[in-house]
Amino acid sequence: MSSMRVFFHAVLLAVALACQPAAAQPRGPECLIPSKPGGGMDLTCKLAQKALHGQPGAPELALGYLPGGVGAVAWHTMVSQRRAEPNTLVTFSGGSVLNLALGKFGNADVDDVRWVAAFGADYGMVAVRADSPWQTLDDLLKALKRDPKKVLIGMSGTVGSQDWIKMALLAQMAGIDPRKMRFVALEGGGEQFIAMHENHVQAVSGDTSEALLYTGNGRVRVLAVLSEQRLPGALAGVKTAREQGYDVVWPVIRGVWMGPDVREADYRRWVKAFANMEASPEFAEKRARAGLYPFSLTGDALTRYIKQSVAGHHRQARQFKLLRER
């Protein structure tokens, strides 16, 4: 049985275990996180929760967790069991959109859900432990080139995930066959950094917002950020990959979607709530404190952006022969 088929069997089993009979009472407003606590998905819902708090007419969001399949369990639960819940939002990232494009959610399509809002972005990054012998991105890539089997890289997802593609692009530029590298698939950024702290992996391919959660304790060294220019704030001293001779830029948008059968009035109510949130003077400060950078799209404009992104990922995936046959 192929590894991809095993993956889908595991996802379907997790969905079956996660899906419960519909509650008798309507659910209150909830932001559902398709990963374990910690990491960028968790951060996104918490930012929405804090930023909506106190906005005129905006609901108070509770947080819920439904990890599994790097977002696949939450996706299939919502589209099969919770299609019309008017107050349930699910957080997503650019990685979720990539997984959708690659068929990692099965025969799912962009139009299977309703895209509500994107309200921030961060960037890919590569990090190691602070006591690692590798001081620069070049040091790490040279070690990988000497013996790719001696370096375990933690990532969220499996082969073909955004964390994998980021490292694959860097590896190619260093003359390394990405298929020879060793990766450990983990469930979100929180698990990645815990695994690195315990030395189960020696490097992490993740996102800057996740790195900011762990750099403050002095245990993490970020080797490169995958942005066009150096980022402001706590990572201002970290060179871009481009500065270090590796022209890889990877922005990661963050936002929320809803079930496909949500009534138009409820959908528009949430679109308006997030549009108002993003326009408030206080939101930019909250977003910056969360380690995110400006990116704002809601409703129809976001849906068009997602469709364009999926088309772009299809083209990129052909480079690595990652597209699944449907």
Secondary structure as UniProt FT lines:
FT   HELIX           3..18
FT   STRAND          30..33
FT   HELIX           40..52
FT   TURN            53..54
FT   TURN            56..57
FT   STRAND          62..65
FT   HELIX           69..71
FT   HELIX           72..81
FT   TURN            83..84
FT   TURN            86..87
FT   STRAND          88..93
FT   HELIX           94..101
FT   TURN            102..105
FT   HELIX           110..112
FT   STRAND          114..129
FT   TURN            130..131
FT   HELIX           137..146
FT   HELIX           148..150
FT   STRAND          152..156
FT   TURN            159..160
FT   HELIX           162..173
FT   TURN            174..175
FT   HELIX           178..180
FT   STRAND          182..186
FT   HELIX           189..197
FT   TURN            198..199
FT   STRAND          203..207
FT   HELIX           208..215
FT   TURN            216..218
FT   STRAND          220..225
FT   HELIX           233..235
FT   TURN            236..237
FT   TURN            241..245
FT   STRAND          251..258
FT   TURN            260..261
FT   HELIX           264..279
FT   TURN            281..282
FT   HELIX           283..289
FT   TURN            290..291
FT   STRAND          297..298
FT   HELIX           299..320
//
